């Protein structure tokens, strides 16, 4: 086999002293090489550096510039055996996300957490890995965070040090930099991937996340005017299930979604790429002249949608969602909570935070009227995410919600390995109670047929 001759590699080897033992140049540390090349290109080729985000031709041009300046400055780095390896590494640090690039593009990665410039963890469906690689310096960490935030159209700096943004379609980043964190850390961030409709009925049944009957019941509700909230902790799969339930809604019904960053991939298209379901997707805006979830919720009422989807309720928008749910709109949303009943208390605290002049009992009455169902998601110790409880809120007693647990996941046994780690949770989904007459009536008025209701009566 004939090796292809590469003049750039020959020059690099001379610079490294691997051909001419006297050494034509000086070995640099990687940081020295990166800083020097970055300075040269930023000073003389800033447009190429900006255009690389949009153009494949610009990417190739930038790589060629890096090779040229490495040779012109007789630069070599001991741990890089050829100039292509060194140029690729410098390119990724300048135009990409450095050490994070391959993990951001890996569809198997669910989450990347930057705890500090020298502590990065990657979360897969079945494990957490602490990376051996780090950023080069705290400043390098902050530069990469700024670049990722900027790709979502946001700016993070000393005057705006906490930002939620996104990196391309379906990847969300929440970042904090100094002065809100110690400058010696560089910055902290959580990067989460929302997989595009990966979850299906068959997958949920296979991994015992839910039963056919539970899924049929929830689909019946969201298609016939019954609002619900999906509650759970971070990582329990709330957003994934939100996307699944929205996809269950009849394509002829208009849907209006509100997100902080675009994660829901719910549009359906025909073979020609034409959208065939009626979806309006909106996103909040930070910074100057902000547009909040509450603003977009109020705007939604003018679009006459069947369902309004505030993707995650965190604050005052909960009160607007409750009012929309009480005036004929189907609300489907998510929130953080520790149980189904706690979800109602969380919604109550969000409503109270607006300063509304109503008693807590009256607010709870309105919340129950607007959102009669809560689906509580839980991640089990073996990593599986299950429908832990489907709960129907019925009434208020002594200031507390009382209701019906319609379905419940009951754990029978935990299986442990030699180290004491849970490797398998053995349990089953159990139907506990029938729905109330009030919920049954609501489904009938929403258009549910006697046939579709037969399995649940």
N, C-alpha and C positions, 0 to 999 in steps of 0.2 A: 504493500500500500504506500503510495507516494504522499508525503506530508505537504500540505499547502504552505508555501512560504509567506510569511507575514512580516513586512518591514517594520511595522510598529512593535511587534514582539522582539525583533532583533535589537532595535534601539533600546527597548526596555531592559533587555538582558545585559546590554552593554552598560546602561546606567546602574543596574544592580550589581555589576561586577561579576556576573556569572560567565561571561565570555572573555572579556579583558580583565584579568585578575587584579589589575590596578584599580579598576572601578572607574567608570566614566562619570558617575554622579555620586550622590550621597543618599543612603537609606533614610527615608522619612518615617516618622510614625504615621499611622493612618490619619489621626486627627490633624497633624501638620499638613499632610497632603490635601485633605478635605478643605481645611481652612484656606489654604493658598489658592486652590482651584476655584473655590466658592467666591473668594475675593476678586479674582481676575474676571470670572464670568459675570458676576453681579455688576462689576464696574463697566465692562465693555460689551456685554451681550444680555442686558436685562430683558429685552423683548423676547429673546429665545427662551429664557427661563419662564416667562409668563405664558408664552404660547404653547409650551409643552403640555399644559393641562388640556389643550383642545385639539392638538394636531399631531398625528403620527410622524409627519415629516419633521416637525419641530423636535420631536423626541430624538430622532436619528441625528439631526443636526447638532443637538446638544451633546450627544454621546461622542460625536466626532470632534467637537470642540474640546471636550475633556481629554481625549486621547492626544490631541495636538498640544495642549498646554502641559500635559504630563511629560511629553517628550521634549518640548522646548525648554522646560525647566529641569530636565534631567532628573526626574523624580521616580523613585521606586519605593515600594513598601515591602518589608521582609515577608509578611504573611501572605502576600499575593504573588502567585507564581508567574502570571503574565499580565499584560496591560489590559486585556479585555476584562479580566476578573476585577482589577482595580477600578477601571472605568465604570463598570456596571455598579460596583458598590458605591462609588461617589455619586453616580447618577441617581441611585435610589435615595441617597441621603439628601440630595439637592432637590430633586423633582418628585420623589415618591415620599413614602413615610418611613424610610430607613428600615430599621429592624422589624417594623410592624407590617411592611408591605405584603409579604407572603401570607401573613395571618389574616389581614383584612380581606384578601382575595380568596381565601380558603373557605368554601361554602360549608365545610364541616365545623368551623369555629362558630360557636354561639355568642361568645363574649370575650372581649379583651379588656383587662383592667390595668391601667397604669397607676401603680401605687406611689411611684417615685421614678426618677430618671433611671435608677439602677434596680428597679423591682417591677417586673411586668409578668402578669399571669394570663394564661390563655385557657378559656373554659370550653371543653368539648361536651357532647351529650353525656359521656360516661366518665369524664375525669377532668381534673384541673392540673395544668402544667405550669410550673414556675420557670420562665425562660432563662437559659444560661446567658443569652444575649441581653445587652442593656443599650440605652442611648449612650452617646459619647460623653455628654456633659449635661448638667441641668439645663443650660441654655439650649442645647440641641433638643432636649425633650420638649421645652416650651415652644420652640420653632415648629416642631412637628404637630403639636396640638393646635397651634394657630393655623397651620395649613389645613388640617382636617376640618376645623370649624369653619374656615373661610370657604371651603368647597360647598358648604350648605348655605352660603350667602350671609353668614354672620361674622361679626368681628369680636375677638376676645383680646382685651388688653388691660392695662392697669386700672383704667376707669370703668371697665366692664369685665371683671375677672371671672364671672360665672355665666356659662352659656350652654344652652341645649341647641344642637344643630344636627346635621346629618352628612354622611359621606356617600354620595351617590344614592341610588334607589334602595331603600330598605335597610340602611345601616345608620343607626342613631348614635350620636356621641354627646355625652354630658361631660363638660370639662370645667376645671377650676385652676386658675394660675395665681401667682403672687399678685397682690398682697394677701389673698384669702388663704393661701397655703404658704408654708415656709419656702423661701426662695431657693433653699438648698435642695428641695425636692424637684425643682423644675416645673412641676405641674402634676395634676392628677386627672384621670379621665376614665370613663366607662364607655366602651364601644360595644353596642349590641346589634346583632344581625336579626332582622325579621325575615324568616324564610318565606318564600313566595308560595303560599297555599300548599305547603308540603303536607300539612295535616289533612287527612281524609277520614271519612267514616271507617273505611277498612282498617286504617292504621290504628284508630282509636279503639276499635273492637279487638284487634290483634293484641294490643298491649294492655287491654282491660282498663283503658282510661275511662270508658263509658260503655253503656249497653245500647243495643239497638232501640230499646224502648225509651231510654232517656233521651237519645238523640231525636227520635221521632217526636217526643213530647215537646222538646225545646223548639224544634222546627215548626210544630203546630202553633206554639205560642207566638214566635216572632212573625209568623205569617198571618196571624189573626188578632193583632192589636194588643197583645199582652207585653208590656215593657218588662225588661229584666236587667239586672246588674251582675257582672261577673267579678267576684271578689277573690283575693288571694294575696300571697306575698310576692315579692320580686322573684322572677324566675319560675313561677308556677304555671305559666303558659296562658295568662289572661288574654294577651293581645292575639295570640295564635287562635284561640277559641273565638274571640270576637270576629276575626276574619272568617272563620268557618261558619258562624251563625249568620253573618251578613250574607254569605254566599248561598245560604239556604232560602233567603227571601226571594219570592217570585220576581223574575226579571222585569215584569210589567209595573212593579211598584217602585216609586221614586225614593231614592236613598240620599241622604245628605250627611257626609262625614266631616268631623272636625278633629284635627290632630295638631300636636305641637311640632312634630316632624313626620314626614310622609312615610308610613310603614305599611298601611293596609293596601294590599294588591287585590282589589275586588272587581275591577272592570272585566267584563267578558266581551270578546270580539268574535266576529265570524271569520270565515276563511279569507276574506278580503281586508281584514284589519279594522272593520267598522265596529264600533262599540254597540252592543245589543242590549245592555241593561241600563237602567236609568240611574246614573250615579253622578252626584256632585261632590267632589272632594276638595275640602278647604284646609288651609294650614294657618296657624297663628303666626304673628310677627313680633319679634322683640325689637329693642332699640328705640330709635326716634319714631314717634307716632305709632306706638305698639297697637297691635290688633289682638285682643285676648280671645280665649275660648268662649267667654261669656258674650263678647261682641258678636262672634260668628254664630253662636247659638240663637241670639235674638234675631240675627239676619236670616237664619234658617227658616224661621216662621213665615217669612215673606216668599219662600220658594215652594210652599205647599208640598212638602215631602210626606211620604207615608211614614218613614222611619228617620229619626235623627240620631246620629251616632257620635256623641262626644267621647272620643276614644278613651280618655282617662279623666275622671273627675278628681280634682285636687283641691278646689277652693270654691269661691262664690258661684261658679258656673253651675254647681249642683242645684242651687235654688231655681235658676232659670230652667234647668232640665226637669225639675219636679213640676214646675208650672206648665211646661210644654207637655209633660206626660199626663197632666190633669185636664188638658184641653184637646185631647183627641189624637195626639201624636204618639207613635211607638218609640220609646227610648231604649237604646241598648248601649250600655257603657261598662267601663271597668273601674275598679278602685282597689286600693290596698286595704286589706282588713284581715283579721285573724280568725274570723268565723262568719257564717251567714248572718247571724243576729248582729254581730259586731259591725257588719257592713251597713246596717240601718243606722247604727249609732254614729258611724263615720259620716254618712250623708247628713245626718242631723247636725253634727258639729260643723260641717262645711256650710250648711244653710245659716246656722247661728252666726258664723263668722262674718256674714254680710251685714249684720246689725238689724236684721228684719225684726219688726216689733210684733212678734207672735209668740205665744207660749210654746214650750218644747212639746207639750202634748198635742197642740194643734198642728205644729210642724210635722210631728210623727204621723198624724192622721193623713196629712197631705202626701207625705212620702210613701205611705202604704198604698194610698189611692193611685199614685203615679207609677210606682215600681213594686208590683205585688210579688215578684219572684226574684230570688238571689241564687245564683249558681256559685258555689264555693269550690275553688280549685285548690288542690294541694299537691306539692311535690313530696313523694314518699322517700324514705331513706335509701331505697335501691335506685333512685333516680327517676322512676316513672312518675308521670303527672296524671292525677285521676280527678274525676268529678266526685269530690268528697261528699257533697250534699247539695240537693236541690230543695230549697226552702220556700214555702209560701207564707208571707207575713199576713196575719189575720186581724190582729187587734192590739190594743195597748192596755196593759194592766200594771198599775202602780208605776207608770212612767217607763215601762219596758215593753218591747215587742214580744208578742206571743204568736205562735203560728204552727204550721204543719211541716214536718220533714217529709217530703214526698219520696225522695230517694236518698240512700245513704251508703257509702262505702265502708264496710265493716272489716277490720283487720282481724284475721284468725291467728296468724303466726308470723314472726320475723325469723329469717334464716341467717345465721351469722357465720363468718369465716373464722380462721384461727386467730386473727388479730382482733376479733370482736366487732368487725365492720358488718353492717347489714348488707347481704348480697341479694336477698329476695324478700319481698313482702307478699305474703299469701293472704288474700282477702277476697271479698265478693261484693258486688253491688246489690243492694236489697231494696225492694219497693216497700216503703214503710206505711204510707197513708194515701188515701184518695184525695184528689183536689177538692176544694170547697165548692159549695153551690155557687158562691159569688164568682169564682174563677171560671167555673163551667159556663155560667151565664155570659161572662165577658167574652169567652171564646166563641160562643154561639152568635152573639151580637157582632163579633168581628168577622163572621162569615164561615166559621168552622162547620163542617157537615156532621150529621149524626154518625156517618160511617167512620170519619176520621177521629171522632171522639170516643168511639165504642171501646177501644182498648184501654182507655184511661178513666172510665166511669166505674 
